[in-house]
């Protein structure tokens, strides 16, 4: 099937079980798909934009209500939509970081956290991970003291991932935030793998900013993301323009500086809005998601030589696994080499593992049914048995 002459119709999730680490939380709901068709034009949501001419004031579609509901859902005072979580990092860093300013970032953070500081010409100092690949309050306190000795000032900002993208490990956000606030350091919570996946309340966690990814974890089109802030910090990060043209005398109302007025329009924001009721409901059932994940993780653990590199028992559906001493041993002599595993999975209707990966790889079980989880687990065991591996 074709969308047009040179674009194939994509049917990954329609024809297979997808375990791609970054895709499963962003699969659209039927409501979002329909909304995209109806509202997909670039400036469609501007049909009913009236004074003060700002996105979060539009009432049809109900974007004003959505922004208020989003903030309340996240336990914060105000929220905005942005074109991806990385733009939220950029917006917060642009508010607090100047040339030469130190910023603390967990050593397992995504590269976009670093780039958002580099853009401001800030200086990154990392919070080291433990031998178990965790970011702790203790290491955070030590690192803040290191920064004070080096720069003569506390960090201007601290980034903490609740769940990191490398291992899917869950870090002590509440403890880290408590330590940071003892030094008056604002805390940016990176929830790209949690907001829309599991319950998140910024007030309970004690953070200043909550950032989520619409296209990674909120069943929304790309690029989309959310940024929420406490009442105190909202006044700073969502500051409005004071600029005036020197010749024309023009002013620009209450347009917000950090997002250049309006940020997310058309399909991304209406898709985010359309999926929101489903997303709010699904986070209440994260325990079921973990139970399904455990079925597959335990099956892999039973294959001799396979190691789960993520913390265990698992606290998230994103898992990193080392099969150097199991599947990769087979790959050394298999006629398809490292591609035998992805090929065997593909024949069973399972997609999302990087082709050729048989050493260290990641998968994400989010959104599976119990029956699908059991099928994937059985498939891994079948592939292992067929290729002469020992199963305990």
C-alpha positions in Angstrom: 0.0 0.0 0.0 1.1 3.5 -0.8 0.3 6.9 0.7 1.5 8.3 -2.6 3.9 7.4 -5.4 7.1 7.4 -3.2 5.7 7.0 0.3 4.8 3.5 1.6 1.9 3.2 4.0 3.4 2.3 7.5 1.7 -0.6 9.1 4.1 -1.7 11.8 1.7 -1.7 14.7 -1.2 -2.9 12.6 0.7 -6.1 11.5 3.1 -6.9 14.4 3.8 -6.6 18.1 6.1 -3.6 18.4 8.7 -3.6 21.2 10.7 -0.6 20.0 12.0 1.3 23.1 10.9 4.8 21.9 7.8 4.0 19.9 5.3 2.1 22.0 4.2 5.0 24.3 3.6 7.3 21.4 1.2 5.1 19.4 -1.8 7.2 18.6 -5.3 6.5 19.9 -8.1 6.2 17.4 -9.3 9.6 18.6 -6.0 11.2 17.8 -5.9 9.6 14.3 -9.3 11.1 13.5 -8.3 14.4 15.0 -5.2 14.5 12.8 -7.4 14.1 9.7 -9.8 16.9 10.7 -7.3 19.3 12.2 -4.0 18.4 10.4 -3.7 21.7 8.5 -0.9 23.8 9.9 -2.9 26.7 11.4 -6.2 24.9 11.8 -6.5 25.6 15.5 -6.3 29.3 14.8 -9.8 29.3 13.3 -11.1 30.6 16.6 -8.1 32.5 18.0 -9.3 35.8 19.5 -7.7 38.3 21.8 -5.2 38.0 23.5 -4.2 35.9 20.5 -2.4 33.1 22.3 -2.7 29.3 21.9 -3.6 28.5 25.5 -6.6 30.9 25.3 -8.3 29.1 22.4 -11.6 27.6 23.4 -12.5 25.7 20.2 -10.9 23.2 20.2 -10.8 23.4 24.0 -7.1 24.2 24.3 -7.6 26.6 27.2 -9.3 23.9 29.2 -6.7 21.4 28.2 -3.8 23.5 29.5 -5.5 23.9 32.9 -6.4 20.2 33.1 -2.8 19.3 32.1 -1.3 21.4 34.9 -3.7 20.0 37.5 -3.0 16.4 36.3 0.7 16.9 36.8 0.4 18.6 40.2 1.7 21.9 38.9 0.4 25.5 38.7 0.7 26.1 35.0 1.4 24.1 31.8 2.3 24.7 28.2 2.6 22.6 25.1 5.9 22.6 23.2 7.3 20.9 20.1 9.0 18.1 22.0 10.6 17.7 25.4 13.9 19.0 24.1 12.2 22.4 23.4 11.1 22.4 27.0 14.7 21.8 28.2 15.7 24.7 25.9 13.0 26.9 27.3 14.0 26.3 31.0 17.7 26.5 30.3 17.2 29.8 28.4 15.5 31.2 31.5 18.1 30.4 34.1 21.5 29.7 32.4 24.0 32.2 31.2 27.5 32.0 29.8 29.7 30.1 32.2 27.0 29.0 34.6 27.2 25.5 36.1 24.3 23.1 35.6 24.0 19.6 37.1 22.8 16.7 34.9 22.5 13.1 35.8 25.2 11.0 34.1 22.5 8.9 32.3 20.7 11.8 30.8 19.7 12.2 27.2 22.0 14.2 24.9 19.4 16.9 24.4 19.7 17.9 28.1 23.4 18.6 27.5 22.7 20.5 24.3 20.1 22.7 25.9 22.9 23.9 28.3 25.5 24.2 25.6 23.1 26.5 23.6 23.2 28.9 26.5 27.0 28.5 26.8 26.6 27.0 30.2 28.9 24.4 31.8 27.6 20.9 32.5 28.8 19.0 35.6 27.5 15.4 35.9 26.0 13.6 38.9 27.8 10.2 38.8 25.8 7.0 38.6 26.2 4.3 41.2 27.6 0.8 40.3 23.9 -0.1 39.9 23.3 2.7 37.4 21.3 4.9 39.7 21.3 8.6 40.4 21.1 9.2 44.2 20.5 12.1 46.5 23.9 11.4 48.2 25.8 11.7 45.0 23.8 14.8 44.1 24.8 16.5 47.4 28.4 15.7 46.9 28.4 17.0 43.4 26.7 20.3 44.4 29.5 20.8 46.9 32.0 20.1 44.2 30.4 22.8 42.0 30.4 25.3 44.7 34.1 24.8 45.3 34.8 25.0 41.6 32.6 27.9 40.6 32.0 29.8 43.8 28.2 29.3 43.4 25.6 26.6 43.4 24.4 25.2 40.1 21.9 27.4 38.4 19.7 24.4 37.4 19.6 20.6 38.0 18.2 18.0 35.5 17.0 14.7 36.9 15.5 11.9 34.8 12.8 9.9 36.6 13.4 7.0 34.3 16.6 7.1 32.1 16.6 6.1 28.4 19.7 3.9 28.7 18.6 1.3 31.3 15.0 2.3 32.1 16.0 2.6 35.8 14.0 4.6 38.2 15.9 7.3 40.1 15.3 9.0 43.5 13.7 12.2 42.2 12.2 13.2 45.5 15.5 12.7 47.3 17.5 14.6 44.7 15.0 17.4 44.6 15.1 17.8 48.4 18.9 18.1 48.4 18.9 20.5 45.5 16.4 22.8 47.2 18.6 23.0 50.3 21.0 24.9 48.0 18.1 26.8 46.2 18.8 25.0 43.0 15.7 24.7 40.7 14.9 21.1 39.7 13.9 20.1 36.2 12.1 16.7 36.1 12.6 14.8 32.8 9.5 12.6 32.5 9.8 11.6 28.9 9.4 7.9 29.9 6.9 8.6 32.7 4.4 11.4 31.9 1.6 9.6 30.1 3.0 6.2 31.2 2.6 6.2 34.9 1.3 8.6 37.6 3.4 11.7 37.9 2.8 14.5 40.4 5.3 17.3 40.4 4.2 18.7 43.8 4.6 15.3 45.5 8.0 14.9 43.9 9.1 18.3 45.0 10.3 19.5 41.6 10.1 22.9 39.9 9.4 21.8 36.4 7.8 18.7 34.9 8.6 17.9 31.3 7.0 15.2 29.2 7.1 14.0 25.6 3.8 13.8 23.7 5.2 11.6 20.9 7.1 9.3 23.2 4.7 8.7 26.0 1.4 10.5 25.5 0.0 8.9 22.4 0.5 12.1 20.4 1.9 13.0 17.0 5.4 14.3 16.7 6.7 16.8 17.5 4.9 17.4 20.8 5.7 17.8 24.4 4.6 19.4 27.7 6.2 21.8 30.2 4.6 22.4 33.6 5.9 24.6 36.4 5.2 25.6 40.0 3.5 29.0 40.6 6.8 30.7 41.5 8.7 29.3 38.5 5.9 29.8 36.0 6.2 33.5 36.3 9.8 33.2 35.2 9.8 30.5 32.6 6.5 31.6 31.0 7.4 35.3 31.1 5.7 37.6 28.6 7.3 40.0 26.2 8.4 43.5 27.2 9.9 44.2 23.7 9.0 47.4 21.8 10.0 48.4 18.3 12.3 51.4 18.4 10.8 53.0 15.2 7.4 51.5 15.0 6.6 51.5 18.7 5.1 48.1 18.2 4.4 45.9 21.3 3.2 42.2 21.3 0.7 41.8 24.0 1.2 38.7 26.3 3.1 36.6 23.9 5.6 34.4 25.8 9.3 34.8 25.2 10.5 31.3 25.9 8.3 29.7 23.2 8.3 32.6 20.8 4.6 33.3 21.3 2.8 30.2 20.2 4.5 26.8 19.9 2.3 23.7 19.1 -0.3 23.9 16.4 -2.3 21.7 14.0 -2.0 18.0 14.2 0.4 17.7 17.2 -1.6 19.7 19.7 -5.0 18.4 18.6 -3.7 14.8 18.6 -2.3 15.4 22.1 -5.7 16.8 23.2 -7.6 13.9 21.6 -5.5 11.3 23.4 -5.5 13.0 26.8 -8.6 11.2 28.2 -7.1 7.8 27.3 -3.7 8.8 28.6 -5.1 10.0 32.0 -6.9 6.6 32.4 -4.0 4.4 31.3 -1.5 5.7 33.8 -3.7 4.2 36.5 -2.9 0.7 35.3 0.8 0.8 35.2 1.0 -2.2 37.5 -0.6 -4.3 34.8 2.1 -3.0 32.3 4.8 -4.1 34.8 3.3 -7.5 35.2 3.3 -8.0 31.4 6.9 -6.8 31.2 7.9 -9.3 33.9 6.7 -12.2 31.8 9.1 -11.4 29.0 12.0 -10.3 31.3 11.8 -13.6 33.2 11.7 -15.6 30.0 14.9 -13.9 28.9 16.5 -14.4 32.2 15.8 -18.1 31.9 18.0 -18.3 28.8 21.5 -19.2 30.0 24.0 -16.4 29.5 21.4 -13.7 29.2 21.7 -10.8 31.7 19.2 -8.1 32.5 21.3 -4.9 32.8 18.5 -2.8 34.2 17.6 -2.8 37.8 15.7 -5.9 38.9 12.9 -6.4 39.8 11.9 -4.1 37.0 10.1 -0.8 37.9 9.6 0.2 34.2 8.7 -1.4 30.9 11.9 -0.2 29.2 14.6 -2.8 29.7 18.2 -3.2 28.7 19.5 -6.7 28.2 22.9 -8.3 27.5 22.8 -11.4 25.3 26.5 -11.5 24.5 26.8 -14.9 26.1 23.6 -16.3 24.6 22.1 -15.0 21.3 25.4 -13.5 20.2 27.2 -16.8 20.6 24.7 -18.2 18.1 25.3 -15.2 15.8 29.0 -16.1 15.5 28.3 -19.2 13.4 24.7 -18.5 12.1 24.4 -18.0 8.4 22.6 -14.7 9.0 25.1 -13.7 11.7 23.7 -11.1 14.1 20.6 -10.6 12.0 19.2 -14.0 12.8 17.5 -12.8 16.0 15.6 -9.9 14.4 14.8 -12.1 11.4 13.4 -14.9 13.7 11.4 -12.4 15.7 10.1 -10.8 12.4 8.8 -14.1 11.2 6.8 -14.4 14.4 5.4 -10.9 13.9 7.5 -9.1 16.5 9.2 -5.9 15.5 11.3 -3.1 17.1 14.7 -4.7 17.9 17.5 -3.1 16.0 18.4 -5.5 13.1 21.8 -7.1 13.8 21.7 -6.5 17.6 22.6 -9.6 19.5 24.9 -8.2 22.2 23.3 -5.4 24.2 19.9 -4.1 23.2 16.7 -2.6 24.6 13.0 -3.3 24.4 9.8 -1.8 25.7 6.7 -3.8 26.5 4.4 -0.9 27.1 0.9 -1.3 25.8 0.9 -5.1 25.4 -1.9 -7.3 26.4 -1.2 -10.3 28.6 -1.7 -12.6 25.7 0.8 -10.7 23.6 3.4 -10.7 26.5 3.1 -14.4 26.8 3.5 -14.8 23.0 6.6 -12.7 22.9 8.1 -14.6 25.9 7.4 -17.9 24.3 8.9 -16.8 21.0 12.2 -15.9 22.7 12.3 -19.2 24.4 11.5 -21.0 21.1 14.2 -19.1 19.3 16.7 -20.0 22.0 15.7 -23.7 22.0 15.8 -24.0 18.2 19.3 -22.6 18.3 20.6 -25.0 21.0 20.7 -22.6 23.9 20.1 -23.9 27.5 17.0 -22.8 29.2 16.7 -23.1 33.0 
